[in-house]
Amino acid sequence: MNAPPSRRLAGFTLIELMVTVAIAAVLLVVAAPSFVNFQRNSELTSATNSFVAAVNAARGEAMKRGMNAMLVPATGADWSSGWTVFVDQDRSGTLNTGDFTVIQQPALASYFSATGQGTASETPAYIMFDASGYAKTKTAGFGALTMTIARNDLSGAALSEQTRRIVIAKSGRARACKPATDTTCTASADE
C-alpha cells in the first residue's frame, strides 16, 4: 500500500506576515502627511468656493428683491468664525430679527485664517450689494474689496501656494484667484 503524497499547508509564515506589516507601517508613515496636506488643500478650495457662492447669493438676492443684501462675519470682524448672508429689509446695515437670512456658513477649521480688505476689514466688517448688484459702502459709494483665505499652519512658499483670494469688483462681480500664480491677484485688486 502506498502512502498518500504529503501536502504542504498553504498560508503565511510568521516572518512573511511581519515583513508585510512592517512595509505597510512604513508606507503609512510616508503617506499620512501627504494625505493630511491633500485634505487641507481640498478644504481650502471648498472654503473659497463657499465664500464665492455666498457673495453671489448676496448679490443675487439684492437684485431679486430690490433691496440691499449683505454678507457679514458671524462674529464681529472675524471672517474665520463663519459668515451670514441676509437681505437688509429694515435698511439698518446690520443683521436684525426682521431681516431675511439667506445663508449661514459655520466657522472655518482652526488651520485657516480669513481676512478682508476694504469694507470687509471695517468694524463691523461687511460686504454689501445694492438692488443693481453693485458692491457698495454704507456711505453709498462703490466698494471694490478682497478677501483672503489662507492656511495658517504653513509658512514661506508653501503658505503662498495655499492662499486663495476672492476679488469683488465695484460692479459686484466676484472671482477667486491664487496669488502664487496670478499677478493680478493682489490684496488691493479691484477687478
Rosetta blueprint (number, residue, H / E / L):
1 M L
2 N L
3 A L
4 P L
5 P L
6 S L
7 R L
8 R L
9 L L
10 A L
11 G L
12 F L
13 T L
14 L H
15 I H
16 E H
17 L H
18 M H
19 V H
20 T H
21 V H
22 A H
23 I H
24 A H
25 A H
26 V H
27 L H
28 L H
29 V H
30 V H
31 A H
32 A H
33 P H
34 S H
35 F H
36 V H
37 N H
38 F H
39 Q H
40 R H
41 N H
42 S H
43 E H
44 L H
45 T H
46 S H
47 A H
48 T H
49 N H
50 S H
51 F H
52 V H
53 A H
54 A H
55 V H
56 N H
57 A H
58 A H
59 R H
60 G H
61 E H
62 A H
63 M H
64 K H
65 R H
66 G L
67 M L
68 N L
69 A E
70 M E
71 L E
72 V E
73 P E
74 A E
75 T E
76 G L
77 A L
78 D E
79 W E
80 S E
81 S E
82 G E
83 W E
84 T E
85 V E
86 F E
87 V E
88 D L
89 Q L
90 D L
91 R L
92 S L
93 G L
94 T L
95 L L
96 N L
97 T L
98 G L
99 D L
100 F E
101 T E
102 V E
103 I E
104 Q E
105 Q E
106 P L
107 A L
108 L L
109 A L
110 S L
111 Y L
112 F E
113 S E
114 A E
115 T E
116 G E
117 Q E
118 G H
119 T H
120 A H
121 S H
122 E L
123 T L
124 P L
125 A L
126 Y L
127 I E
128 M E
129 F E
130 D L
131 A L
132 S L
133 G L
134 Y L
135 A E
136 K E
137 T L
138 K L
139 T L
140 A L
141 G L
142 F E
143 G L
144 A L
145 L E
146 T E
147 M E
148 T E
149 I E
150 A E
151 R E
152 N L
153 D L
154 L L
155 S L
156 G H
157 A H
158 A H
159 L H
160 S H
161 E H
162 Q L
163 T E
164 R E
165 R E
166 I E
167 V E
168 I E
169 A L
170 K L
171 S L
172 G L
173 R L
174 A E
175 R E
176 A E
177 C E
178 K L
179 P L
180 A L
181 T L
182 D L
183 T L
184 T L
185 C L
186 T L
187 A L
188 S L
189 A L
190 D L
191 E L
